């Protein structure tokens, strides 16, 4: 696979519109309350049919000590650590209820704690939570699973990383966003380089297999020059992965963003320059553009999976485990079990009430129909591998591709004329100029977008 990306400023300006991130298809916008806990239970029980798939667990810890003004995550900003106590009590109950639906023999090959800030919890609470998971699910003890945790370096003690390794975590995502003091002050995230790199160095000493660093471009007071300084500092420690997220300013949807002054945001042209410089910087430093926001070193698992055709995308982003049923635990968590998606209740009070009544906290989801599964397969191939094998799709789904997708095939001609892709009888190949715009290409196959073009999403760049 050709590992090049062409930054065509005119194409990007023309195609920089809102669109889904495709961590699922159909996207969460299509979830509905008709898919409830009863429907979820049925899909979960049916997923135990042979051959047994492995499991992936996502655990949501919503608490943060302080609120970052850019944040669009589901979180509870509080300095009251005691709030974690009732949450964990209910989470343990949900773990037991979920586990009752799944064959105990199914190994957990992927585990992820996200948030919020998982290290908001005390070491004792984290140990207790992991033991609770072990009591009900078959965790892998030989360190071959992909067990990851999101880390805020400000929320760690001197021995936190060692504790996490002891619990079985072997991958880590470090939130940074930007090192420039003016930017940090504007978004209410004061975090020193020393704090960050102390955690990273500890992770390497403890044997973490992969470390990812999260950055955001488009924040107040950022410029191409200032962001390059942050990148230079990050590259001195050469993390295995980098996620470079686009800040979407949507203050009507996310209240903390109302604390950000619009006048302080970089102009659209400066924002594009930041992205262009970042891509060049990382590729020159030896990183591979995986897709969307993600970069990885050539020997990282994501890059290897992309080369061998096994890369996958789910609610945690790109993944190497496509064969799992994903169980979401905690408020707002999303799961994928069989050919269905489901989501838990979003507020603590609703979540507690449902658990206290002995019920699963699932409140919406969707069961995929045949067309959904076909389009999901196409979108997954395109967004993970920048190509589509047409005969394999035709054979697996028993369709005539160009006849089934006659309207989409015509739309692809425009994208081809603009140099984003090449369409042929056997393959669709996304060209270097189209890789940054892969979301636009995937949107061509999104039946729900065709029905309703007014759905609200972030900009693709």
C-alpha positions as CSV (number, residue, x, y, z in Angstrom):
1,X,0.0,0.0,0.0
2,X,1.3,3.4,-1.0
3,X,1.9,5.4,2.2
4,X,1.7,8.9,0.9
5,X,-0.8,11.7,1.5
6,X,-1.2,14.7,-0.7
7,X,-2.3,17.9,0.9
8,X,-4.3,19.7,-1.8
9,X,-5.5,23.0,-0.3
10,X,-8.1,23.7,-2.9
11,X,-9.6,20.2,-2.7
12,X,-9.7,20.4,1.1
13,X,-11.5,23.7,1.0
14,X,-14.0,22.4,-1.4
15,X,-14.7,19.2,0.4
16,X,-14.4,20.5,4.0
17,X,-18.0,19.9,5.1
18,X,-19.6,18.2,8.0
19,X,-19.7,14.4,8.1
20,X,-19.7,11.3,10.3
21,X,-16.5,9.9,11.8
22,X,-17.7,6.4,11.1
23,X,-16.8,4.7,14.3
24,X,-19.9,2.8,13.4
25,X,-22.3,2.4,10.5
26,X,-25.1,3.2,10.9
27,X,-23.9,6.1,13.1
28,X,-25.2,6.8,16.6
29,X,-27.6,9.4,15.0
30,X,-29.7,6.5,13.8
31,X,-30.0,4.8,17.2
32,X,-33.5,4.7,18.5
33,X,-35.4,3.7,21.6
34,X,-37.3,0.8,19.9
35,X,-34.1,-1.1,20.3
36,X,-34.2,-1.5,24.0
37,X,-32.7,-3.7,26.7
38,X,-34.9,-6.6,25.6
39,X,-33.6,-6.4,22.1
40,X,-30.0,-6.1,23.4
41,X,-30.5,-9.2,25.6
42,X,-31.7,-11.2,22.6
43,X,-28.6,-10.2,20.5
44,X,-26.3,-10.9,23.4
45,X,-27.6,-14.4,24.1
46,X,-27.6,-15.2,20.4
47,X,-23.9,-14.1,20.1
48,X,-22.9,-17.2,22.2
49,X,-23.6,-19.5,19.2
50,X,-20.6,-21.3,17.9
51,X,-18.0,-20.4,16.8
52,X,-17.5,-18.2,19.9
53,X,-16.2,-14.8,19.2
54,X,-13.8,-13.1,21.7
55,X,-15.0,-10.1,23.7
56,X,-14.0,-6.5,23.9
57,X,-14.9,-4.5,27.0
58,X,-15.2,-0.7,27.1
59,X,-15.5,0.8,30.6
60,X,-16.5,4.5,30.9
61,X,-15.3,6.4,34.0
62,X,-17.0,9.8,33.6
63,X,-15.3,11.9,36.3
64,X,-12.8,14.7,35.8
65,X,-11.2,16.9,38.4
66,X,-11.4,20.0,36.2
67,X,-13.2,20.6,32.9
68,X,-11.3,21.3,29.7
69,X,-13.2,23.9,27.8
70,X,-12.8,22.2,24.4
71,X,-14.2,18.8,25.7
72,X,-17.2,17.2,24.0
73,X,-17.1,14.0,26.0
74,X,-19.7,12.7,28.5
75,X,-18.1,13.7,31.8
76,X,-18.8,14.8,35.3
77,X,-16.5,17.6,36.4
78,X,-16.0,17.5,40.2
79,X,-13.4,17.7,42.9
80,X,-15.6,15.4,45.1
81,X,-13.8,12.0,44.8
82,X,-16.5,10.4,46.9
83,X,-18.9,10.6,43.9
84,X,-17.0,7.7,42.4
85,X,-18.1,5.4,45.2
86,X,-21.8,5.0,44.2
87,X,-20.8,5.0,40.5
88,X,-18.5,2.1,41.0
89,X,-21.0,0.2,43.1
90,X,-23.5,0.4,40.2
91,X,-20.8,-0.4,37.6
92,X,-20.0,-3.6,39.5
93,X,-23.7,-4.6,39.3
94,X,-23.8,-3.8,35.6
95,X,-20.7,-6.0,35.0
96,X,-22.5,-8.9,36.7
97,X,-25.7,-8.4,34.7
98,X,-23.8,-8.1,31.4
99,X,-21.6,-11.1,32.2
100,X,-24.7,-13.3,32.7
101,X,-25.6,-12.9,29.1
102,X,-22.2,-14.1,27.6
103,X,-20.5,-17.5,27.6
104,X,-17.7,-17.4,30.3
105,X,-15.4,-19.2,27.9
106,X,-15.2,-16.2,25.6
107,X,-11.8,-14.5,26.2
108,X,-11.5,-10.8,26.5
109,X,-8.9,-9.9,23.9
110,X,-9.5,-6.2,24.1
111,X,-10.2,-4.0,27.2
112,X,-10.4,-0.2,27.3
113,X,-11.0,2.2,30.1
114,X,-12.0,5.7,28.9
115,X,-13.6,8.8,30.2
116,X,-13.6,11.3,31.7
117,X,-10.5,10.4,33.5
118,X,-10.1,6.8,34.5
119,X,-7.2,7.7,36.9
120,X,-9.6,9.9,38.8
121,X,-10.2,6.7,40.7
122,X,-7.9,5.7,43.6
123,X,-5.5,2.8,43.2
124,X,-7.6,0.7,45.5
125,X,-10.7,1.5,43.4
126,X,-9.0,0.6,40.2
127,X,-7.7,-2.7,41.7
128,X,-11.2,-3.5,42.9
129,X,-12.8,-2.6,39.5
130,X,-10.3,-4.8,37.6
131,X,-10.9,-7.7,40.1
132,X,-14.7,-7.3,39.6
133,X,-14.2,-7.6,35.8
134,X,-12.0,-10.7,36.4
135,X,-14.7,-12.3,38.6
136,X,-17.1,-12.3,35.7
137,X,-15.1,-12.3,32.4
138,X,-12.2,-14.3,31.2
139,X,-9.3,-11.8,31.0
140,X,-6.1,-12.9,29.3
141,X,-3.2,-13.4,31.7
142,X,-0.3,-13.7,29.3
143,X,-0.2,-10.1,28.2
144,X,-1.3,-10.9,24.7
145,X,-4.6,-8.9,24.9
146,X,-4.9,-5.3,23.9
147,X,-5.6,-3.7,27.3
148,X,-5.5,0.1,27.1
149,X,-6.4,3.1,29.3
150,X,-6.7,6.8,28.8
151,X,-4.4,8.8,31.0
152,X,-4.5,12.5,32.1
153,X,-0.8,13.0,33.3
154,X,-2.1,15.5,35.9
155,X,-4.1,12.6,37.5
156,X,-1.2,10.3,38.3
157,X,0.9,9.6,41.4
158,X,4.5,8.4,41.3
159,X,3.4,4.7,41.3
160,X,0.2,5.0,39.3
161,X,1.8,3.6,36.1
162,X,3.2,0.6,37.9
163,X,-0.2,-0.1,39.4
164,X,-1.8,0.1,36.0
165,X,0.8,-2.4,34.6
166,X,0.2,-4.7,37.6
167,X,-3.5,-4.6,36.7
168,X,-2.8,-5.8,33.2
169,X,-2.8,-2.7,31.1
170,X,-0.2,-2.7,28.3
171,X,-1.3,0.2,26.2
172,X,-1.8,3.8,27.1
173,X,-3.2,7.0,25.6
174,X,-1.9,10.3,27.0
175,X,-3.9,13.4,26.7
176,X,-1.8,16.5,25.9
177,X,-3.6,18.7,23.3
178,X,-0.9,21.5,23.3
179,X,2.1,22.5,25.4
180,X,1.9,26.3,24.7
181,X,1.0,28.1,28.0
182,X,-1.3,30.6,26.3
183,X,-3.3,27.8,24.7
184,X,-3.4,25.7,27.9
185,X,-4.7,28.7,29.9
186,X,-7.4,29.4,27.3
187,X,-8.8,25.9,27.4
188,X,-8.3,25.4,31.2
189,X,-5.8,22.5,30.9
190,X,-2.5,23.4,32.5
191,X,-0.2,20.5,32.0
192,X,3.6,20.7,32.0
193,X,6.0,18.8,29.7
194,X,7.6,17.3,32.8
195,X,4.3,15.8,34.0
196,X,3.6,14.3,30.6
197,X,7.0,12.9,29.9
198,X,7.4,11.5,33.4
199,X,4.3,9.3,32.9
200,X,5.5,8.3,29.4
201,X,8.9,7.3,30.6
202,X,7.4,5.4,33.5
203,X,5.2,3.5,31.0
204,X,8.2,2.5,29.0
205,X,10.0,1.3,32.1
206,X,7.0,-0.8,33.1
207,X,6.8,-2.4,29.7
208,X,3.8,-0.8,28.1
209,X,3.7,-2.0,24.5
210,X,2.3,1.1,22.8
211,X,1.9,4.7,23.9
212,X,-0.3,7.2,22.0
213,X,-0.4,10.9,22.5
214,X,-3.5,13.0,21.8
215,X,-3.2,16.5,20.3
216,X,-5.8,19.0,19.2
217,X,-5.5,21.5,16.4
218,X,-7.8,24.5,16.0
219,X,-7.7,25.6,19.7
220,X,-7.5,29.3,20.8
221,X,-4.2,31.1,20.2
222,X,-2.7,28.3,18.2
223,X,-0.7,29.0,15.1
224,X,1.3,26.8,12.7
225,X,4.5,27.9,14.4
226,X,3.3,27.4,17.9
227,X,1.9,23.9,17.2
228,X,5.1,22.9,15.5
229,X,6.9,23.7,18.8
230,X,4.6,21.2,20.6
231,X,5.2,18.6,17.9
232,X,8.9,19.0,18.2
233,X,8.7,18.3,21.9
234,X,6.5,15.3,21.4
235,X,8.9,13.9,18.7
236,X,11.8,13.9,21.1
237,X,10.1,11.0,22.9
238,X,8.8,9.3,19.7
239,X,5.5,7.8,20.9
240,X,4.3,4.8,18.9
241,X,1.1,6.6,17.9
242,X,-0.3,10.1,17.6
243,X,-3.9,11.2,17.3
244,X,-4.3,14.7,15.9
245,X,-7.9,15.8,16.4
246,X,-9.7,18.7,14.8
247,X,-11.3,21.0,17.4
248,X,-15.0,21.5,16.4
249,X,-16.4,24.6,18.1
250,X,-20.0,23.7,18.9
251,X,-20.9,25.8,22.0
252,X,-24.6,25.3,21.5
253,X,-24.1,21.5,22.0
254,X,-21.3,21.5,24.5
255,X,-21.6,24.1,27.3
256,X,-17.9,24.2,28.3
257,X,-17.0,25.5,24.9
258,X,-18.9,28.7,25.7
259,X,-15.9,29.6,27.8
260,X,-13.8,29.8,24.6
261,X,-13.6,33.1,22.9
262,X,-14.3,32.8,19.2
263,X,-12.0,35.6,18.4
264,X,-9.1,33.6,19.8
265,X,-9.6,30.7,17.5
266,X,-7.2,30.4,14.5
267,X,-8.6,31.4,11.2
268,X,-9.7,28.6,8.8
269,X,-6.6,29.2,6.6
270,X,-4.3,29.1,9.7
271,X,-6.0,25.9,10.9
272,X,-5.4,24.2,7.5
273,X,-1.7,25.4,7.6
274,X,-1.4,23.8,11.1
275,X,-2.7,20.5,9.7
276,X,-0.5,20.6,6.6
277,X,2.6,21.3,8.6
278,X,1.7,18.6,11.1
279,X,1.2,16.0,8.4
280,X,4.5,16.9,6.7
281,X,6.3,17.0,10.1
282,X,5.1,13.5,11.1
283,X,5.7,11.8,7.8
284,X,9.2,13.3,7.7
285,X,9.7,11.9,11.2
286,X,8.9,8.4,10.0
287,X,5.2,8.1,10.9
288,X,2.6,6.5,8.7
289,X,-0.8,8.2,8.1
290,X,-3.2,5.5,9.2
291,X,-6.3,7.5,8.4
292,X,-8.6,10.1,9.9
293,X,-6.6,11.6,12.9
294,X,-4.2,8.7,13.4
295,X,-0.5,8.3,12.8
296,X,1.7,5.4,13.8
297,X,5.3,4.2,13.5
298,X,5.8,1.5,10.9
299,X,6.3,-1.3,13.4
300,X,3.2,-0.3,15.5
301,X,0.3,-2.8,15.5
302,X,-2.0,-0.3,13.7
303,X,0.5,0.1,10.8
304,X,1.1,-3.7,10.6
305,X,-2.7,-4.3,10.6
306,X,-3.2,-1.8,7.8
307,X,-0.5,-3.5,5.7
308,X,-1.9,-7.0,6.2
309,X,-5.6,-6.0,5.7
310,X,-6.8,-6.6,9.3
311,X,-7.3,-3.1,10.5
312,X,-10.7,-2.3,11.9
313,X,-12.5,0.8,13.2
314,X,-14.9,0.9,16.2
315,X,-16.0,3.4,18.9
316,X,-12.4,3.6,20.3
317,X,-11.0,4.5,16.8
318,X,-8.8,2.3,14.8
319,X,-8.3,-1.2,16.2
320,X,-6.6,-4.5,15.4
321,X,-9.5,-6.6,16.7
322,X,-12.3,-6.9,14.2
323,X,-13.6,-10.2,15.4
324,X,-14.9,-9.1,18.8
325,X,-18.3,-8.5,20.3
326,X,-18.0,-5.2,22.1
327,X,-19.7,-4.7,25.5
328,X,-20.1,-1.1,26.7
329,X,-20.1,-0.6,30.5
330,X,-21.0,2.5,32.4
331,X,-23.0,5.6,31.4
332,X,-23.2,6.6,27.7
333,X,-21.1,3.5,26.7
334,X,-21.8,2.1,23.2
335,X,-21.6,-1.6,22.5
336,X,-21.6,-3.7,19.3
337,X,-23.0,-7.2,19.8
338,X,-23.8,-9.4,16.8
339,X,-25.3,-7.2,14.1
340,X,-26.5,-4.6,16.5
341,X,-25.3,-1.4,18.3
342,X,-26.6,-0.3,21.7
343,X,-26.0,2.6,24.1
344,X,-26.3,3.0,27.8
345,X,-28.2,5.8,29.6
346,X,-26.3,9.1,29.7
347,X,-26.9,10.5,33.2
348,X,-25.9,9.2,36.6
349,X,-29.4,9.4,38.0
350,X,-31.0,7.5,35.2
351,X,-28.2,4.9,35.2
352,X,-28.4,4.4,39.0
353,X,-32.2,4.0,38.8
354,X,-32.1,1.4,36.1
355,X,-29.4,-0.6,37.8
356,X,-31.2,-0.4,41.2
357,X,-34.3,-1.9,39.5
358,X,-32.2,-4.8,38.3
359,X,-32.4,-3.8,34.7
360,X,-29.7,-3.3,32.0
361,X,-29.1,0.4,31.4
362,X,-29.5,0.2,27.6
363,X,-31.8,2.9,26.4
364,X,-31.3,2.9,22.6
365,X,-29.6,1.2,19.7
366,X,-30.2,-0.3,16.3
367,X,-30.4,-3.7,14.6
368,X,-28.6,-3.7,11.3
369,X,-30.5,-4.8,8.2
370,X,-28.9,-6.4,5.1
371,X,-28.2,-3.1,3.5
372,X,-26.7,-1.7,6.7
373,X,-24.2,-4.6,6.8
374,X,-23.3,-4.3,3.2
375,X,-22.6,-0.5,3.5
376,X,-20.8,-1.0,6.8
377,X,-18.4,-3.5,5.1
378,X,-17.7,-1.0,2.3
379,X,-17.2,2.0,4.6
380,X,-14.9,-0.1,6.8
381,X,-12.7,-1.2,3.9
382,X,-12.4,2.4,2.6
383,X,-11.7,4.1,5.9
384,X,-9.2,1.4,7.1
385,X,-7.4,0.5,3.9
386,X,-8.1,3.3,1.4
387,X,-9.3,0.7,-1.1
388,X,-12.3,-1.5,-1.9
389,X,-12.2,-5.0,-3.4
390,X,-15.4,-5.0,-5.5
391,X,-15.5,-8.7,-6.5
392,X,-15.2,-9.8,-2.8
393,X,-18.1,-7.5,-1.8
394,X,-20.2,-8.9,-4.7
395,X,-19.4,-12.5,-3.7
396,X,-20.0,-12.0,0.0
397,X,-23.2,-10.1,-0.3
398,X,-24.5,-11.6,-3.6
399,X,-25.0,-8.3,-5.5
400,X,-24.0,-6.7,-8.8
401,X,-22.0,-3.8,-7.3
402,X,-22.5,-1.2,-10.1
403,X,-26.2,-2.1,-10.4
404,X,-26.9,-2.0,-6.6
405,X,-24.9,1.2,-6.2
406,X,-25.8,2.9,-9.5
407,X,-26.4,6.3,-7.9
408,X,-23.2,6.0,-5.8
409,X,-21.2,4.9,-8.8
410,X,-22.2,8.1,-10.6
411,X,-21.3,10.2,-7.6
412,X,-17.9,8.5,-7.5
413,X,-17.2,9.9,-11.0
414,X,-17.0,13.4,-9.6
415,X,-14.6,12.3,-6.9
416,X,-12.5,10.6,-9.5
417,X,-12.5,13.8,-11.7
418,X,-11.3,15.7,-8.7
419,X,-8.4,13.3,-8.1
420,X,-9.6,11.8,-4.9
421,X,-9.9,8.2,-6.1
422,X,-9.8,5.8,-9.1
423,X,-12.8,3.6,-9.7
424,X,-12.5,0.4,-11.8
425,X,-14.2,-2.8,-12.5
426,X,-12.3,-4.6,-9.8
427,X,-11.3,-1.9,-7.2
428,X,-11.9,1.5,-5.9
429,X,-8.5,3.0,-4.9
430,X,-8.3,6.2,-2.8
431,X,-5.5,8.3,-4.1
432,X,-3.1,10.4,-2.0
433,X,-5.2,13.5,-2.4
434,X,-8.3,11.7,-1.2
435,X,-6.9,10.2,2.0
436,X,-7.5,13.2,4.1
437,X,-11.0,13.3,2.7
438,X,-11.8,9.6,3.2
439,X,-14.9,10.6,5.3
440,X,-16.3,12.4,2.2
441,X,-15.7,9.3,0.1
442,X,-17.4,7.1,2.7
443,X,-20.3,9.5,2.9
444,X,-21.1,8.5,-0.7
445,X,-22.2,5.1,0.5
446,X,-24.2,6.4,3.6
447,X,-27.8,5.8,2.8
448,X,-29.0,7.7,5.9
449,X,-27.1,10.9,4.8
450,X,-28.9,10.6,1.4
451,X,-32.2,10.6,3.2
452,X,-31.4,13.4,5.6
453,X,-28.6,15.8,4.7
454,X,-29.4,18.1,7.7
455,X,-27.8,15.9,10.3
456,X,-25.2,17.6,12.5
457,X,-21.6,16.4,12.5
458,X,-18.1,17.9,12.8
459,X,-16.2,19.2,9.8
460,X,-14.1,16.5,8.1
461,X,-10.9,18.6,8.4
